Amino acid sequence: MLNHTLLLQKLIAIERAIGVANNNTIRNMVYETQGDLLKMQRETVEALPMRPRSEMAQRFQLLRQVAEVGPPRIGF
């Protein structure tokens, strides 16, 4: 499983390669990192059904409230 630290390390490597490596190398680094991010997202989505129902209910409680009454209004 990929983690955010690895993704950040890859982004830093891309930043350091700019102006040093050729465009094809940088493009390949970006494509690889994009693939890693998509893999992380896929793993997160696949793990959702395994989370306890109560945890998921808490996560979406605010979304339900906003859907019912609308976003909070700020008066000036």
C-alpha positions as CSV (number, residue, x, y, z in Angstrom):
1,M,0.0,0.0,0.0
2,L,1.3,3.4,-1.0
3,N,1.4,6.2,1.5
4,H,1.5,10.0,1.4
5,T,5.1,10.2,2.4
6,L,6.2,8.2,-0.7
7,L,4.0,10.4,-2.9
8,L,5.5,13.5,-1.4
9,Q,9.0,12.1,-2.0
10,K,8.2,11.5,-5.6
11,L,6.9,15.0,-6.1
12,I,10.0,16.5,-4.5
13,A,12.2,14.4,-6.9
14,I,10.2,15.8,-9.8
15,E,10.7,19.3,-8.6
16,R,14.4,18.7,-8.3
17,A,14.6,17.2,-11.8
18,I,13.2,20.3,-13.4
19,G,15.9,22.1,-15.3
20,V,18.3,19.1,-14.8
21,A,16.6,16.1,-16.4
22,N,15.2,16.0,-20.0
23,N,11.5,16.5,-20.6
24,N,10.8,12.8,-21.3
25,T,12.3,11.8,-18.0
26,I,10.3,14.4,-16.1
27,R,7.1,13.4,-18.0
28,N,7.7,9.7,-17.1
29,M,8.2,10.7,-13.4
30,V,4.9,12.7,-13.5
31,Y,3.1,9.7,-15.1
32,E,4.4,7.3,-12.5
33,T,3.4,9.6,-9.7
34,Q,-0.1,10.1,-11.1
35,G,-0.4,6.3,-11.3
36,D,0.6,6.0,-7.7
37,L,-2.0,8.6,-6.7
38,L,-4.7,6.8,-8.6
39,K,-3.7,3.6,-6.9
40,M,-3.9,5.2,-3.5
41,Q,-7.4,6.5,-4.3
42,R,-8.5,3.1,-5.6
43,E,-7.2,1.5,-2.3
44,T,-9.1,4.0,-0.3
45,V,-12.4,3.4,-2.1
46,E,-12.0,-0.3,-1.9
47,A,-11.5,-0.1,1.9
48,L,-14.7,1.9,2.4
49,P,-17.0,-1.1,2.7
50,M,-14.7,-2.6,5.3
51,R,-15.2,0.4,7.7
52,P,-17.7,0.0,10.5
53,R,-21.1,1.4,9.6
54,S,-21.1,3.7,12.7
55,E,-17.8,5.3,11.6
56,M,-19.2,6.0,8.1
57,A,-22.5,7.4,9.6
58,Q,-20.5,9.9,11.6
59,R,-18.4,10.9,8.6
60,F,-21.6,11.7,6.5
61,Q,-23.7,13.3,9.2
62,L,-22.5,16.8,8.4
63,L,-23.2,16.2,4.7
64,R,-26.8,15.2,5.5
65,Q,-27.3,18.3,7.6
66,V,-26.0,20.5,4.8
67,A,-28.3,18.8,2.3
68,E,-31.3,19.2,4.6
69,V,-30.9,22.9,5.7
70,G,-28.3,24.2,3.3
71,P,-24.8,25.6,4.1
72,P,-24.4,27.8,7.1
73,R,-25.0,31.5,6.3
74,I,-22.7,34.3,7.4
75,G,-24.4,37.5,8.2
76,F,-22.8,40.9,7.7
